[in-house]
Amino acid sequence: MMQDCYLVLKGNLRIFFMSQIETKPWVIITVFKDEVNPSDIERIAPQIQSLTDDWQSAGKIMWSGPFNDDVTGMAVFEATKKEADDFFKKYDQICSGILNYSMYEWDAMPILSVLSNN
């Protein structure tokens, strides 16, 4: 059962739900559209790389790569719900109309947390 977490910041009481501050694994699955233009991919690739670099430069974990079918890719990362939503919004702004993609909360064991602590 989700419990409220109370944080006092600068004398103000702020209430956050644990789901807002708890990090969880997330996954973004991306598939090239059938009618994708190679020049569109060349145009967005540096933007996606920059978004990923910014994420990792902030000390956050992300693993990504293609599947063997050459049209599907996956990114796995750890974030709060808000961080994940913010990242996905930026991803959407870059990829909208060019790629098909969805983000899911990964309900598997928190593998990224375990691996990052080793």
Beta strands, then each sheet from edge to edge (+ up, - down):
strand 1: 4-9
strand 2: 12-17
strand 3: 24-32
strand 4: 62-66
strand 5: 72-79
strand 6: 99-105
sheet 1: 1+ 2-
sheet 2: 4+ 5- 3+ 6-
end
